[in-house]
Amino acid sequence: MKRLNVVLAGLGFGAAFAPIYARHPDVGAFGIYDPDIDLAKAAAARLQGAKIYENFTGVLNDPSVDAVHLVSPIPRHAEQTQAVLGAGKHCACTVPMAMNLEDLKAICAAVKKTGKSYCVMETAVYTTHFFKVKEMLHRGEFGRIQFLRGAHYQDMEFWPDYWRGLPPMWYGTHPIAPLVMLAGSPVVRVRGLGSGTMREELRGQYGNPFPVETAQLEFANGLTGEVTRSLFETAHDYTEQFTLYGSKKTFEWQQVETELPVLHTLEAPRRDEGGRPMRGLPVTAERVQTGNYHTLLPEAVRRFTVKTEDYDETNPQLSLEKDASGGHGGSHPHMVHEFVRSVLENRAPWINERNGANIAAAGIAAHDSAMKDGAVADVPDFAF
């Protein structure tokens, strides 16, 4: 089968993906691009055979390039995605997919028109936590899903200017995506609320007054969920988390990232001395390991599921058996592998233009709702 020729565009956060592409057995020619040519040269020096592109147009015009992975600033995502697809190349893009509904619709239309693959590189649905819950859900261990909750707390002070005052739910994909994929159903309605006060100088760029936003999500299958997102002036350690409440078991993300998640299990009823069931069912709670799902990957890129300092070249199996996840819960190599294999297998990726647009649109609609004092907002259907 043909190997995929890929260019990685954007070497800030994107630099974490470069060695994964360089080692992936299904990747042929590998190129890199960044507006900072010195950054590109430094990355190329660490990678054997990586081609440097001096500008984005050169990437688009190179007929040998099959696919482009965009890791560029948020405001450029929609425009660059459409340019990549329009150039006849498959596209992967970091989140969020776009910043408004019109751009989401345009990307979906471009995918349909060109027939090329579009993959949303959403870390939250490739973490060890998500794989564990997905596996348990498949085995029926949770019983019926009763409720879903997600949160993403991160302070963006001193980040690039386009982050200043960004509406929290415009970047709500990390807590929303796991809920959509676990519910197995798109979001159809949201009700958002903003909270708190933010410095005046942070409000001007987007007209957003809220450092924190929260939203209730309604899914097409009748389930509901709740998400919270903070960006500025909110004291909370960094975390991207979700919790699934089931009729038999509940998986709860840990409060402190260095701890383990908690599994709550509903037990059989307790009975009094007369054999009558006592009020309420008992629940046991235990800390659980999530494990490492490296066996889902080609051997050459399994090492990237753990932190570099935790990987031992002389004893890789022992390294991989540790519960020491790499970047974003070990998700990076899983995302790369899904993008590459989905293209080569001519199938839609796990997070594609349709469910990816739904996830992004839910956050956009939630912010619109918050700006209208919590008015219920419908989420468009992107199945066209």
Buried (B, 14 or more C-beta within 10 A) or exposed (E): EEBBBBBBBBBEEBBBBBBBBBBBEBBEBBBBBBEEEEBBEEBBEEBEEBBBBEEBEBBBEBEEBBBBBBBBBBEBBBEBBBBBBBBEBBBBBBBBBBBEBEBBBBBBBBBEEBEBBBBBBBBBBBBBBBBBBBEBBEEEBBEEBBBBBBBBBBBBEEEEEBBBBBBBBBBBBBBBBBBBBBBEBBBBBBBBBBBEEBEEEBBEEBEBBBBBBBBBBBBBEEBBBBBBBBBBBBEBEEBBBBBBBBEBBBBBBBEEEEEBBBBBBBEEEEEEEEEEEEEEEEEEEEEBEBBBBBEBBBEBBBBBBBBEEEBBEEEBEEBBEBEBBBBBBBBBBBBBBBBBBBBBEEEBBBBBBBBBBBBBBBBBBBBBBBBEEBEEBEBBEBEE
